[in-house]
Amino acid sequence: MASSMRSLFSDHGRYVESFRRFLSHSTEHQCMQEFMDKKLPGIIARIGDTKSEIKILSIGGGAGEIDLQIVSKVQAQYPRVCINNEVVEPSAEQIAKYKMLYYVKDIPATLKFFHSLLGTNAKILIIVVSGSSGWDKLWKKYGSRLPQDDLCLYVTSDDLTQMLDNLGLKYECYDLLSTLDISDCFTDGNETADLLWDFLTETCNFNATAPPDLKAELVKDLQEPEFSTKKEGKVLFNNNLSFIVIGA
């Protein structure tokens, strides 16, 4: 790994910019919306039956669109119940508004702690990349050759469900399809490509700092069926998501 490569998380502005470009080229929010519309109402059906207040803690909520969807679904189900919502997000722009710890080193201990806080009928909802996604394969194959950040852990639904099984916690896991259009990544001198490469590799200015051999391998691999599908001239990276619901 070239010494000039550095983690995307070292530049909050670049992180936010690349994340926004990722959202504009992926179906991630559409996938989340599908879950909110089809699955969430049934999941929250009993959480507020006997409560005068419902507390919601959202961690890693981005710009807040999904948080608002969750709150609106809960509010529609329990129109006379007070909703207390707190949001936490890691980017510098959002930290100015919402302050709290984001990444953790001991995930099982964190899961156990938050589970211990749940009241009757309460739920924990974790939205994470699926173990069947291209991210899992990308991290396993290239993670050691990309910049390491003390705050960032490569974790998928497979890792989390194994931890939950070990803890003996009850959960349900819903997998939904999502894609990321990375077609621009194979065109040089493209700003969108630069930002998507940064997001895919979690590397600040990947195109300008990555060793040629590393980029050549990624260019080849990301077009392979284990990572992406090709449809109507586009290369669609597997961005499948898992929605893990943990019960009290």
GUMARLUM-343728 format. One record per residue: residue in three letters; x, y, z of N, C-alpha, C in turn. Coordinates in steps of 0.2 Angstrom, whole numbers, padded with zeros to 4 digits, always signed. Layout:
BEGIN
ALAXYZXYZXYZ
...
This chain:
BEGIN
MET+0004-0006+0000+0000+0000+0000+0004+0006+0000
ALA+0003+0011-0004+0007+0017-0005+0006+0021+0001
SER+0011+0024+0004+0011+0028+0010+0006+0034+0009
SER+0005+0036+0003+0001+0042+0002-0006+0041+0003
MET-0008+0035+0003-0015+0033+0004-0017+0034+0011
ARG-0023+0037+0012-0026+0039+0018-0033+0037+0019
SER-0036+0036+0025-0043+0034+0025-0047+0040+0024
LEU-0053+0038+0021-0058+0043+0019-0061+0047+0025
PHE-0060+0044+0031-0063+0047+0037-0058+0052+0040
SER-0052+0053+0037-0048+0058+0039-0050+0065+0036
ASP-0054+0065+0031-0057+0071+0028-0064+0071+0028
HIS-0067+0074+0033-0075+0074+0034-0078+0077+0028
GLY-0076+0082+0025-0079+0085+0019-0079+0081+0013
ARG-0074+0077+0012-0073+0073+0006-0078+0067+0008
TYR-0078+0064+0014-0083+0059+0016-0090+0061+0014
VAL-0092+0067+0016-0099+0069+0015-0100+0069+0008
GLU-0096+0072+0004-0097+0073-0003-0097+0066-0007
SER-0093+0061-0005-0093+0055-0008-0099+0051-0006
PHE-0101+0052+0000-0107+0048+0003-0113+0051-0001
ARG-0114+0057-0002-0119+0060-0006-0119+0057-0013
ARG-0113+0057-0016-0113+0054-0023-0115+0047-0023
PHE-0113+0043-0018-0115+0036-0017-0123+0036-0017
LEU-0126+0040-0013-0133+0040-0012-0137+0041-0019
SER-0134+0046-0023-0137+0048-0029-0137+0043-0034
HIS-0132+0038-0034-0131+0033-0038-0133+0026-0036
SER-0136+0025-0030-0138+0019-0027-0145+0019-0026
THR-0148+0013-0025-0155+0012-0023-0156+0011-0016
GLU-0151+0013-0012-0151+0012-0005-0157+0015-0001
HIS-0158+0021-0002-0164+0024+0001-0171+0021-0002
GLN-0171+0019-0008-0177+0016-0010-0178+0009-0007
CYS-0172+0006-0006-0173-0001-0002-0175+0000+0005
MET-0172+0005+0008-0175+0007+0015-0182+0009+0015
GLN-0184+0013+0010-0191+0015+0010-0196+0009+0009
GLU-0194+0004+0005-0198-0002+0004-0198-0006+0011
PHE-0193-0006+0015-0194-0009+0021-0198-0005+0026
MET-0198+0001+0026-0202+0006+0030-0209+0005+0028
ASP-0211+0004+0022-0218+0003+0020-0221-0004+0021
LYS-0217-0009+0020-0219-0015+0020-0218-0019+0026
LYS-0213-0018+0029-0211-0022+0035-0212-0018+0042
LEU-0210-0012+0042-0209-0008+0048-0216-0008+0052
PRO-0222-0007+0048-0228-0006+0052-0230-0012+0056
GLY-0228-0018+0054-0230-0024+0057-0225-0025+0063
ILE-0219-0023+0063-0214-0023+0068-0215-0019+0074
ILE-0218-0013+0072-0219-0008+0078-0227-0008+0080
ALA-0230-0014+0078-0237-0014+0080-0239-0014+0087
ARG-0234-0016+0091-0236-0017+0098-0231-0013+0103
ILE-0227-0009+0100-0222-0006+0105-0225+0000+0109
GLY-0230+0003+0107-0233+0009+0111-0240+0008+0113
ASP-0242+0002+0114-0249+0000+0116-0250+0003+0123
THR-0246+0003+0128-0247+0005+0134-0242+0011+0136
LYS-0239+0014+0132-0234+0019+0133-0237+0027+0133
SER-0235+0031+0137-0236+0038+0136-0231+0042+0132
GLU-0225+0038+0131-0219+0041+0128-0216+0035+0124
ILE-0214+0036+0118-0209+0032+0114-0203+0035+0113
LYS-0197+0032+0115-0191+0034+0114-0187+0031+0108
ILE-0184+0035+0104-0181+0032+0098-0174+0035+0098
LEU-0169+0031+0097-0162+0033+0097-0160+0031+0090
SER-0158+0035+0085-0155+0034+0079-0148+0035+0078
ILE-0144+0030+0076-0137+0031+0076-0135+0030+0069
GLY-0131+0035+0066-0129+0034+0059-0134+0036+0054
GLY-0138+0041+0056-0144+0043+0052-0143+0047+0045
GLY-0136+0048+0044-0135+0052+0038-0138+0059+0038
ALA-0142+0061+0033-0145+0068+0033-0152+0068+0037
GLY-0154+0062+0039-0160+0061+0043-0166+0059+0039
GLU-0166+0058+0032-0172+0056+0029-0175+0049+0031
ILE-0171+0044+0033-0173+0038+0035-0176+0039+0042
ASP-0172+0043+0046-0175+0044+0053-0182+0047+0053
LEU-0183+0052+0049-0190+0055+0048-0195+0049+0046
GLN-0193+0045+0041-0198+0040+0039-0200+0035+0045
ILE-0195+0033+0049-0196+0029+0055-0201+0033+0060
VAL-0199+0039+0061-0203+0043+0066-0210+0044+0063
SER-0211+0045+0057-0218+0046+0054-0222+0040+0054
LYS-0219+0034+0053-0222+0027+0054-0225+0026+0061
VAL-0220+0028+0066-0222+0027+0073-0228+0032+0075
GLN-0227+0038+0072-0232+0043+0074-0239+0041+0071
ALA-0239+0039+0065-0245+0037+0062-0248+0031+0066
GLN-0244+0027+0068-0247+0021+0072-0250+0023+0079
TYR-0246+0028+0082-0248+0030+0089-0248+0038+0089
PRO-0254+0041+0086-0254+0048+0085-0255+0052+0092
ARG-0257+0048+0097-0258+0052+0104-0252+0051+0108
VAL-0247+0047+0106-0241+0046+0110-0235+0051+0109
CYS-0232+0053+0114-0226+0058+0113-0220+0054+0111
ILE-0217+0056+0106-0211+0053+0103-0205+0057+0104
ASN-0200+0054+0108-0194+0057+0110-0188+0054+0105
ASN-0186+0058+0100-0181+0055+0095-0174+0059+0096
GLU-0169+0055+0097-0162+0057+0097-0158+0054+0091
VAL-0154+0058+0088-0150+0056+0082-0143+0057+0083
VAL-0139+0052+0080-0132+0053+0080-0129+0051+0074
GLU-0124+0055+0071-0121+0054+0065-0114+0056+0065
PRO-0110+0052+0061-0102+0053+0062-0099+0059+0058
SER-0103+0062+0053-0099+0067+0049-0099+0073+0053
ALA-0094+0077+0051-0093+0084+0054-0099+0088+0054
GLU-0102+0088+0048-0108+0092+0047-0114+0090+0052
GLN-0115+0084+0053-0120+0082+0057-0118+0082+0065
ILE-0112+0081+0066-0109+0081+0073-0111+0088+0076
ALA-0111+0093+0072-0112+0100+0074-0119+0100+0077
LYS-0124+0096+0075-0131+0096+0077-0132+0090+0082
TYR-0129+0084+0081-0130+0078+0085-0124+0075+0087
LYS-0122+0076+0094-0116+0074+0097-0117+0067+0101
MET-0113+0062+0099-0113+0055+0102-0108+0051+0099
LEU-0106+0045+0103-0101+0041+0100-0104+0037+0095
TYR-0100+0035+0089-0103+0032+0084-0100+0025+0083
TYR-0093+0024+0081-0090+0017+0080-0088+0015+0087
VAL-0088+0008+0087-0086+0005+0094-0082-0001+0092
LYS-0078-0003+0097-0073-0008+0096-0076-0015+0098
ASP-0080-0015+0103-0083-0022+0105-0090-0022+0103
ILE-0091-0024+0098-0098-0024+0095-0103-0029+0099
PRO-0101-0035+0101-0105-0039+0105-0107-0036+0112
ALA-0102-0032+0115-0104-0029+0121-0109-0023+0120
THR-0108-0020+0115-0112-0014+0113-0119-0017+0112
LEU-0120-0022+0108-0127-0025+0107-0130-0027+0113
LYS-0126-0030+0118-0129-0033+0124-0131-0027+0128
PHE-0127-0021+0128-0129-0015+0132-0135-0012+0130
PHE-0136-0011+0123-0142-0008+0121-0148-0013+0122
HIS-0147-0019+0121-0152-0024+0122-0155-0023+0130
SER-0150-0022+0134-0152-0022+0141-0156-0016+0143
LEU-0156-0011+0138-0160-0005+0139-0167-0005+0137
LEU-0169-0010+0133-0175-0011+0130-0181-0012+0135
GLY-0186-0009+0134-0192-0010+0138-0196-0015+0135
THR-0202-0016+0138-0207-0021+0136-0209-0020+0129
ASN-0209-0024+0124-0211-0024+0117-0206-0019+0113
ALA-0201-0017+0116-0196-0012+0112-0192-0016+0107
LYS-0189-0013+0102-0185-0016+0097-0179-0012+0096
ILE-0174-0016+0093-0168-0013+0090-0168-0014+0083
LEU-0167-0009+0079-0167-0010+0071-0160-0008+0069
ILE-0157-0013+0066-0150-0012+0063-0150-0013+0056
ILE-0148-0008+0052-0148-0008+0045-0140-0008+0043
VAL-0139-0014+0040-0132-0015+0038-0131-0018+0031
VAL-0125-0018+0028-0124-0021+0022-0125-0029+0023
SER-0128-0032+0018-0129-0039+0019-0122-0043+0018
GLY-0122-0049+0021-0116-0054+0020-0116-0056+0013
SER-0121-0056+0009-0121-0058+0002-0120-0052-0003
SER-0118-0046+0000-0117-0040-0004-0110-0040-0007
GLY-0109-0036-0012-0102-0035-0014-0097-0032-0009
TRP-0100-0029-0004-0096-0026+0001-0092-0031+0005
ASP-0095-0036+0006-0092-0042+0010-0086-0044+0006
LYS-0087-0046+0000-0082-0049-0004-0076-0044-0005
LEU-0078-0037-0006-0073-0032-0007-0069-0031-0001
TRP-0072-0031+0005-0068-0030+0011-0063-0036+0013
LYS-0066-0042+0012-0062-0048+0013-0056-0048+0009
LYS-0057-0047+0002-0051-0047-0002-0046-0042-0002
TYR-0049-0035-0001-0044-0030-0002-0044-0026+0005
GLY-0047-0027+0010-0047-0023+0016-0040-0022+0019
SER-0035-0027+0018-0029-0027+0021-0024-0022+0017
ARG-0026-0021+0011-0022-0017+0006-0025-0010+0006
LEU-0030-0008+0009-0033-0001+0010-0031+0002+0016
PRO-0032+0009+0017-0030+0012+0023-0034+0009+0029
GLN-0031+0008+0034-0034+0006+0040-0036+0012+0045
ASP-0042+0012+0047-0044+0017+0052-0046+0014+0058
ASP-0043+0017+0064-0045+0014+0070-0052+0014+0072
LEU-0056+0019+0069-0063+0019+0071-0067+0015+0066
CYS-0065+0012+0061-0069+0009+0056-0068+0001+0057
LEU-0074-0002+0057-0074-0010+0057-0078-0012+0051
TYR-0075-0017+0047-0079-0020+0042-0084-0025+0045
VAL-0090-0024+0045-0095-0028+0048-0101-0029+0043
THR-0104-0035+0042-0109-0036+0038-0115-0040+0042
SER-0120-0041+0039-0126-0045+0043-0124-0052+0045
ASP-0119-0055+0042-0117-0062+0044-0113-0061+0050
ASP-0109-0056+0051-0105-0055+0057-0110-0054+0063
LEU-0115-0049+0062-0119-0047+0067-0124-0053+0069
THR-0127-0057+0065-0131-0062+0067-0127-0068+0070
GLN-0121-0069+0069-0117-0073+0072-0116-0071+0080
MET-0115-0064+0080-0114-0062+0087-0120-0062+0091
LEU-0126-0061+0088-0132-0061+0091-0134-0069+0093
ASP-0132-0073+0089-0133-0080+0091-0129-0082+0097
ASN-0123-0080+0097-0118-0081+0103-0121-0078+0109
LEU-0124-0072+0108-0127-0069+0114-0134-0072+0116
GLY-0136-0076+0112-0143-0079+0114-0149-0074+0113
LEU-0148-0069+0109-0153-0064+0108-0158-0066+0102
LYS-0164-0065+0103-0169-0066+0098-0169-0061+0093
TYR-0169-0062+0086-0169-0057+0081-0173-0060+0075
GLU-0174-0055+0070-0177-0057+0063-0172-0053+0059
CYS-0171-0056+0053-0167-0053+0048-0170-0053+0041
TYR-0171-0047+0038-0174-0046+0032-0169-0044+0027
ASP-0168-0047+0021-0163-0045+0016-0167-0042+0010
LEU-0165-0036+0008-0168-0033+0002-0163-0031-0003
LEU-0165-0031-0009-0160-0030-0014-0159-0022-0015
SER-0152-0021-0017-0150-0014-0018-0144-0014-0023
THR-0144-0009-0027-0138-0009-0031-0135-0002-0031
LEU-0128-0001-0033-0125+0005-0034-0122+0005-0041
ASP-0124+0010-0045-0122+0011-0052-0114+0014-0052
ILE-0110+0009-0053-0103+0011-0053-0100+0012-0060
SER-0104+0012-0065-0102+0013-0072-0097+0018-0073
ASP-0098+0024-0070-0093+0030-0071-0086+0028-0068
CYS-0085+0023-0064-0079+0021-0061-0074+0019-0067
PHE-0077+0017-0072-0072+0014-0078-0071+0019-0083
THR-0072+0026-0082-0071+0031-0086-0066+0036-0083
ASP-0060+0037-0085-0055+0041-0082-0057+0049-0083
GLY-0055+0053-0078-0056+0060-0078-0063+0062-0076
ASN-0066+0058-0072-0073+0059-0071-0074+0060-0063
GLU-0077+0066-0062-0078+0068-0055-0082+0063-0051
THR-0087+0060-0054-0091+0055-0050-0087+0049-0049
ALA-0083+0047-0054-0079+0041-0053-0074+0042-0047
ASP-0071+0048-0047-0067+0049-0041-0070+0048-0034
LEU-0076+0051-0034-0080+0051-0027-0082+0044-0026
LEU-0085+0040-0031-0087+0033-0030-0081+0029-0028
TRP-0075+0030-0031-0070+0026-0029-0068+0027-0022
ASP-0068+0033-0020-0067+0035-0013-0071+0031-0008
PHE-0078+0031-0010-0083+0028-0006-0082+0020-0006
LEU-0081+0017-0011-0080+0010-0012-0074+0008-0008
THR-0068+0012-0008-0062+0009-0005-0061+0013+0002
GLU-0065+0017+0004-0065+0021+0010-0058+0024+0010
THR-0056+0027+0004-0049+0030+0004-0050+0037+0001
CYS-0047+0042+0004-0047+0049+0001-0043+0050-0005
ASN-0046+0052-0010-0043+0053-0017-0039+0046-0019
PHE-0043+0041-0019-0040+0034-0021-0037+0035-0028
ASN-0041+0038-0033-0038+0038-0040-0031+0041-0040
ALA-0030+0046-0036-0024+0050-0036-0018+0046-0032
THR-0020+0042-0028-0015+0040-0023-0014+0032-0023
ALA-0018+0028-0026-0018+0021-0026-0013+0018-0031
PRO-0009+0013-0029-0004+0010-0033-0008+0007-0039
PRO-0005+0008-0045-0008+0006-0052-0010-0001-0051
ASP-0006-0006-0048-0008-0013-0048-0015-0014-0044
LEU-0015-0010-0039-0021-0011-0034-0027-0009-0038
LYS-0027-0003-0041-0033-0001-0045-0034-0005-0051
ALA-0029-0008-0054-0031-0012-0060-0034-0019-0058
GLU-0032-0021-0052-0036-0027-0049-0043-0026-0048
LEU-0044-0020-0045-0051-0018-0043-0055-0017-0049
VAL-0053-0013-0054-0056-0012-0060-0059-0018-0063
LYS-0054-0023-0063-0056-0030-0066-0061-0033-0061
ASP-0060-0034-0055-0064-0037-0050-0071-0034-0050
LEU-0072-0028-0050-0078-0025-0049-0083-0026-0054
GLN-0081-0028-0060-0085-0030-0066-0087-0037-0066
GLU-0084-0041-0061-0085-0048-0061-0092-0050-0057
PRO-0095-0055-0059-0102-0057-0056-0102-0057-0049
GLU-0097-0059-0045-0097-0060-0038-0098-0053-0035
PHE-0096-0047-0038-0097-0041-0036-0102-0037-0039
SER-0104-0038-0045-0108-0033-0049-0112-0037-0054
THR-0117-0034-0057-0121-0037-0063-0121-0031-0068
LYS-0121-0033-0074-0121-0029-0080-0128-0029-0083
LYS-0131-0023-0083-0138-0022-0086-0139-0016-0090
GLU-0141-0017-0096-0143-0011-0100-0137-0006-0101
GLY-0131-0009-0101-0124-0005-0102-0122-0002-0096
LYS-0125-0004-0090-0123-0001-0083-0119-0007-0079
VAL-0115-0005-0075-0112-0010-0070-0115-0008-0063
LEU-0118-0013-0061-0122-0012-0054-0119-0016-0049
PHE-0116-0013-0044-0112-0016-0039-0118-0018-0034
ASN-0117-0024-0031-0121-0027-0026-0121-0024-0020
ASN-0126-0020-0018-0127-0016-0012-0132-0018-0007
ASN-0134-0025-0008-0139-0028-0004-0139-0026+0004
LEU-0144-0024+0007-0145-0023+0014-0148-0028+0018
SER-0147-0028+0024-0150-0032+0029-0153-0028+0034
PHE-0159-0029+0036-0163-0026+0042-0164-0031+0047
ILE-0160-0030+0053-0160-0034+0058-0164-0031+0064
VAL-0169-0035+0066-0174-0033+0071-0173-0037+0077
ILE-0170-0034+0083-0169-0037+0089-0174-0036+0094
GLY-0177-0041+0097-0183-0040+0102-0180-0040+0109
ALA-0184-0037+0113-0183-0036+0120-0182-0043+0124
